[in-house]
Amino acid sequence: MSLFMKQTESRSQLQDKLAKELQDRAKDKAFETEQPDGVTDSAYLKQTKETSSLAWVWVLIGLAVIVLVIWLIVSTM
């Protein structure tokens, strides 16, 4: 046996009921969970330190290494 639908209806009553039920569940679940703000609630921020005032030195060292590698590659060609 099969369920015949009218060609004018795009969704059956059961489909409408299930869709509404799922939407209600999703709304309820969204309100239940406490959403972290992404900054202070993040677990990866625990046991970390802020960047020191000497961070610019590491940037200069990194740039010097990149320039040295590029110079060595170009000079050997």
C-alpha positions as CSV (number, residue, x, y, z in Angstrom):
1,M,0.0,0.0,0.0
2,S,1.1,3.5,-0.5
3,L,0.0,7.0,0.5
4,F,-1.2,9.1,-2.4
5,M,-1.0,12.9,-2.1
6,K,-2.7,15.5,-4.1
7,Q,-0.5,17.0,-6.7
8,T,-1.3,20.5,-5.5
9,E,0.2,19.8,-2.0
10,S,3.9,20.0,-1.7
11,R,4.1,18.6,1.9
12,S,1.8,16.3,3.7
13,Q,0.4,17.0,7.2
14,L,2.8,14.5,8.7
15,Q,5.8,16.3,7.1
16,D,4.6,19.7,8.3
17,K,4.1,18.3,11.9
18,L,7.6,16.7,11.9
19,A,9.2,19.9,10.5
20,K,7.5,22.0,13.2
21,E,8.5,19.5,15.9
22,L,12.1,19.5,14.8
23,Q,12.3,23.3,14.7
24,D,10.8,23.5,18.2
25,R,13.4,21.0,19.4
26,A,16.3,23.0,17.8
27,K,15.0,26.2,19.4
28,D,14.8,24.6,22.8
29,K,18.2,23.1,22.5
30,A,19.7,26.4,21.4
31,F,18.4,28.1,24.6
32,E,19.5,25.3,26.9
33,T,23.2,25.4,26.1
34,E,25.3,28.3,27.3
35,Q,27.2,29.7,24.4
36,P,30.8,30.7,25.2
37,D,31.8,34.2,24.1
38,G,34.9,32.8,22.4
39,V,37.5,34.8,24.3
40,T,37.3,34.5,28.1
41,D,35.5,31.1,28.1
42,S,38.0,29.3,25.8
43,A,39.8,26.4,27.5
44,Y,42.9,26.9,25.3
45,L,43.6,30.3,27.0
46,K,44.2,28.7,30.3
47,Q,47.8,28.4,31.4
48,T,49.0,30.9,28.6
49,K,50.9,34.1,28.9
50,E,50.6,37.4,27.1
51,T,53.1,38.4,24.4
52,S,56.1,40.0,26.0
53,S,57.6,43.3,24.9
54,L,60.4,41.5,23.1
55,A,58.0,40.0,20.5
56,W,59.4,42.4,17.8
57,V,62.8,40.9,18.3
58,W,61.5,37.4,17.3
59,V,59.8,39.0,14.3
60,L,63.1,40.5,13.2
61,I,64.9,37.2,13.7
62,G,62.3,35.4,11.6
63,L,62.5,38.0,8.8
64,A,66.3,37.8,8.9
65,V,66.2,34.0,8.5
66,I,63.7,34.2,5.6
67,V,65.9,36.9,3.9
68,L,69.0,34.7,4.4
69,V,67.3,31.6,2.9
70,I,66.2,33.6,-0.1
71,W,69.6,35.1,-0.6
72,L,71.3,31.7,-0.4
73,I,68.9,30.3,-2.9
74,V,69.3,33.2,-5.3
75,S,73.1,33.3,-4.9
76,T,73.5,29.6,-5.8
77,M,71.7,29.8,-9.1
